[in-house]
Amino acid sequence: MSQENLRVRETTPIWVKALGAIFALPILAVLLPSLLVLAVCLLPTLGAYAADRYRDKSLAVTVGLLNLCGALPALGELWARGQTMAAAGEVLSDVFLWLVAYGAAGIGWLIFMMMPAMVSAYFTIAGAARIEELRKRQENLVEAWGGDIAGSRLTEGDQPSNGEA
């Protein structure tokens, strides 16, 4: 291992963490109802992150982005009613908003599960079309240059000529 890999990571100074907390706490206090609604609506994203075994966390990203889109109507409804804890409770009691947020997350799961099959089908069809194109091109070359140009190589579907096997 090189010395660069063995070097100890420098930690963030305590005053930087304290300064961050000083700025973050008032923001969190003001946005607490929004954070509560988002925390409840984005629970499927947390589940997807926990279940995702891929290094790039593609399941969590797919589910998370669609879940966030589904949570936006609930957040908009909260902002329309006022940024209060009572309004957050009213928004969280609306079953339709839960359905939108969790349904969007479900669509994210479906997209993630269906995408490998769709990509595989696409490449199978594209490969078959490419093989057919190459076969037609080969036939045109044989017509233009004669059968001797093909040599002794036979491709799938070709018939041996002159008793060759």
Secondary structure as GFF3:
##gff-version 3
##sequence-region A 1 165
A	DSSP	alpha_helix	3	6	.	.	.	ID=ss1
A	DSSP	alpha_helix	14	30	.	.	.	ID=ss2
A	DSSP	alpha_helix	32	41	.	.	.	ID=ss3
A	DSSP	alpha_helix	43	51	.	.	.	ID=ss4
A	DSSP	alpha_helix	58	81	.	.	.	ID=ss5
A	DSSP	alpha_helix	85	92	.	.	.	ID=ss6
A	DSSP	alpha_helix	95	145	.	.	.	ID=ss7
A	DSSP	three_ten_helix	147	150	.	.	.	ID=ss8
###
